[in-house]
């Protein structure tokens, strides 16, 4: 795929090993644009040996976790797939409800979960992360 704007975008994965977007000082993240990666879409369509093809009742959610300077965490859920419907285009997600944050993490949950955790790939494509200095 291509970026929402410009020529580059970020592919974020689940926060398994401390992966996060960190800021030097508190910011208010106003919004970002997101979409599914090709790897995730292939899994949803049944082209992955680890994940099952999505059917009615299946789902994949990315929870954006914003950590404030005092350690308080707030979340916003992004629905990446529901049943056989999945995000195919760049979508805008308001994140202002997270408040002033110093870190963003991405936690994935879904219906195709086994003994070792989520079978569906845990990735989200992000572009145009818009933030302002916290007041």
C-alpha positions as CSV (number, residue, x, y, z in Angstrom):
1,X,0.0,0.0,0.0
2,X,0.9,3.6,0.1
3,X,1.0,6.3,2.8
4,X,-2.0,8.4,3.6
5,X,0.2,11.5,2.9
6,X,3.7,11.7,1.7
7,X,5.8,8.6,1.0
8,X,6.3,7.0,4.4
9,X,4.1,5.6,7.2
10,X,4.7,3.7,10.4
11,X,3.8,0.0,10.9
12,X,3.3,-0.4,14.7
13,X,3.2,-3.8,16.3
14,X,1.8,-5.0,19.6
15,X,3.5,-3.8,22.8
16,X,5.1,-7.1,23.5
17,X,8.6,-6.0,24.2
18,X,8.1,-2.4,25.3
19,X,7.6,-1.0,21.8
20,X,6.0,2.4,22.0
21,X,6.0,5.9,20.6
22,X,7.5,8.1,23.3
23,X,7.6,11.9,23.5
24,X,10.2,14.0,25.3
25,X,7.5,16.0,27.1
26,X,3.7,15.6,27.4
27,X,1.7,16.2,24.3
28,X,-2.0,16.0,23.4
29,X,-2.3,13.6,20.5
30,X,-5.2,15.1,18.4
31,X,-5.5,12.3,15.9
32,X,-3.8,9.8,13.6
33,X,-4.8,8.0,10.4
34,X,-4.7,4.2,10.4
35,X,-5.3,1.2,8.2
36,X,-4.6,-2.5,8.2
37,X,-1.3,-3.9,6.9
38,X,-1.2,-6.3,4.0
39,X,0.0,-9.1,6.4
40,X,-3.1,-8.6,8.6
41,X,-5.5,-8.5,5.6
42,X,-3.9,-11.8,4.3
43,X,-4.6,-13.4,7.6
44,X,-8.2,-12.2,7.8
45,X,-8.7,-13.6,4.3
46,X,-7.4,-17.0,5.3
47,X,-4.0,-16.8,3.6
48,X,-1.9,-17.4,6.8
49,X,-1.0,-20.7,8.3
50,X,-1.2,-19.4,11.9
51,X,-4.4,-17.5,11.8
52,X,-7.9,-18.6,10.7
53,X,-10.0,-17.0,8.0
54,X,-12.4,-14.5,9.5
55,X,-16.1,-15.3,9.6
56,X,-19.2,-13.8,11.2
57,X,-18.4,-13.1,14.9
58,X,-14.6,-12.7,14.4
59,X,-13.0,-9.4,15.3
60,X,-9.6,-7.6,15.7
61,X,-9.1,-4.5,17.8
62,X,-6.1,-2.3,18.4
63,X,-6.3,-0.5,21.8
64,X,-4.2,2.7,21.8
65,X,-2.9,3.1,25.4
66,X,-1.8,6.6,26.3
67,X,0.4,7.0,29.4
68,X,0.3,10.4,31.1
69,X,3.4,11.8,32.9
70,X,1.9,10.7,36.3
71,X,1.6,7.1,35.1
72,X,-2.2,7.3,34.5
73,X,-3.3,5.3,31.4
74,X,-6.2,6.0,29.2
75,X,-7.3,4.0,26.1
76,X,-9.0,4.3,22.8
77,X,-10.2,1.3,20.8
78,X,-9.7,1.0,17.0
79,X,-11.8,-1.7,15.4
80,X,-9.6,-3.2,12.6
81,X,-12.0,-6.0,11.6
82,X,-15.5,-7.3,12.4
83,X,-16.7,-10.5,10.9
84,X,-15.7,-10.5,7.2
85,X,-15.5,-6.7,7.1
86,X,-12.1,-5.1,7.7
87,X,-10.5,-1.6,7.3
88,X,-9.4,-1.2,3.7
89,X,-8.7,2.5,3.5
90,X,-7.0,5.1,5.7
91,X,-9.3,6.2,8.5
92,X,-9.0,9.1,11.0
93,X,-9.0,8.3,14.7
94,X,-9.5,11.0,17.3
95,X,-7.1,10.5,20.3
96,X,-7.6,13.7,22.2
97,X,-9.5,11.9,24.9
98,X,-6.2,10.3,26.0
99,X,-5.2,13.7,27.4
100,X,-1.6,14.9,27.8
101,X,0.6,11.8,27.2
102,X,4.3,10.9,27.1
103,X,3.8,7.5,25.5
104,X,1.6,5.6,23.1
105,X,1.4,1.8,23.1
106,X,-0.7,-0.5,20.8
107,X,-2.3,-3.6,22.3
108,X,-4.1,-6.0,20.1
109,X,-7.0,-8.4,20.9
110,X,-9.1,-10.6,18.7
111,X,-11.3,-13.5,18.4
112,X,-8.6,-15.8,17.0
113,X,-6.7,-16.4,20.2
114,X,-5.0,-19.6,21.3
115,X,-2.8,-21.0,24.0
116,X,0.1,-18.7,23.0
117,X,-2.0,-15.5,22.5
118,X,-3.4,-13.8,19.4
119,X,-3.0,-15.8,16.2
120,X,-3.9,-12.9,13.9
121,X,-0.9,-10.7,13.2
122,X,-0.7,-7.7,15.6
123,X,0.1,-4.8,13.3
124,X,-1.4,-1.4,12.4
125,X,-0.3,1.1,9.8
126,X,-0.2,4.7,11.1
127,X,0.3,8.1,9.3
128,X,-0.1,11.8,10.0
129,X,0.2,11.5,13.8
130,X,-1.0,15.0,14.8
131,X,-0.1,16.3,18.3
132,X,0.4,19.6,20.1
133,X,2.4,20.5,23.2
134,X,0.3,19.9,26.3
135,X,-1.1,22.9,28.2
